[in-house]
Amino acid sequence: MKKVLSAMLVTAMFTSVLSGCGGASPAATSSTTPPVVAPASSESASADEVFEFKLAENQPADNPISKGMQKFAELAKEKSGGTVNIEVYLDAQLGSENETIDQIQAGTLDFARINTSALSSTADEVGVFTLPYIFTSTEHKYKVLDGKIGQGVIDSLEKYNMIGLGYWESGSRSFYSTKKPIKGVADMKGLKVRVQQSDVAIKMVELLGAAATPMSYGEVYQGLQTGVIDAAENDFVSYYTSGHYEVAKNYTLDGHMAPPAMVLMSKTAWDKLSDNQKAAVTEAALEACTWQRQAMNDYQEEARKKVEEAGCEVFDVDVKEFQNSVSAIYDMYPQYADIIAAIKNVA
């Protein structure tokens, strides 16, 4: 059947893993569920073809996201009996997020970790998770992602020649600036703000009175340093590990977005795997996802402490003012009306 991703690829012994990234798992059952595929065993793995895959990551080595990708690669090798080997390329060595999405679809790249803000320009279904203030809390976010709503979005990716391997933590995004601090919406007026290449992000910044400047992640440091842009936005971990705090010392806690990331696998590569290997990759992704979410959340406070020790100032703001200023964005995406209502009803 076409929707292999929806199959229960792991058995009950992995229930503890599923509870961490449950709805994000390709293991969720559906009305078109194919037969259960047992976890990899060393005996069955020995008969499998050996694959050498590449995974694209745009973050540096010390970011918990990158560490999560390395853990995923290690687990995939272990659980497949050494037949699925994934080399992780950090620091956008294989291209920007949008470039690696194209490569995944074309089947010329095997894996990539992509923020849903970037992915939304290709797969419209994920765009709802990038809307400002769509989630009321981290707990609410993962009830949505790890439930039927999140699984439905994952299932939709197959038509784009992509397999989704869970929702990974990317933190809560806030603005940071090089010149004047952003203490309210009025301070946004006229600023050139770097955003991801996402229609939602562009419209959000424009509603706040600023000029949205799409730019690849690797160009942001120089853009801030040279004045090409006045501000950018990201979570504390990326703000610190990217070094952006060195040139943009004013961080504003508005928490406008909390879009998850996803690990994508090209369906071209997925279809080459045996059932045994698919089970191993799925299991590895679930386990690494659970680990990465915790590691990312743990590092947020540490990163904040480090940037404050380096002389950066963190400003609390009236979040309601920001919410009110961007609320019109919901009407710009009528295709999300039903799913937005469903998200709001998740308790």
Secondary structure by P-SEA (a helix, b strand, c coil): cccccccccccccaaaaaaacccccccccccccccccccccaaaaaabbbbbbbbbbccccccaaaaaaaaaaaaaaaaacccbbbbbbcccccccaaaaaaaaaacccccccccccccccccccccccccccccccaaaaaaaaacaaaaaaaaacccccbbbcbbbbbcbbbbbbcccccccccccccccccccccaaaaaaaaaacbbbbbbcccaaaaaaaacccccccccaaaaaaacccccccccccccccbbbbbbcccaaaaaaccaaaaaaaaaaaaaaaaaaaaaaaaaaaaaaaaaaaabbbbbbcaaaaaaaaacccccccccaaaaaaaaaacc
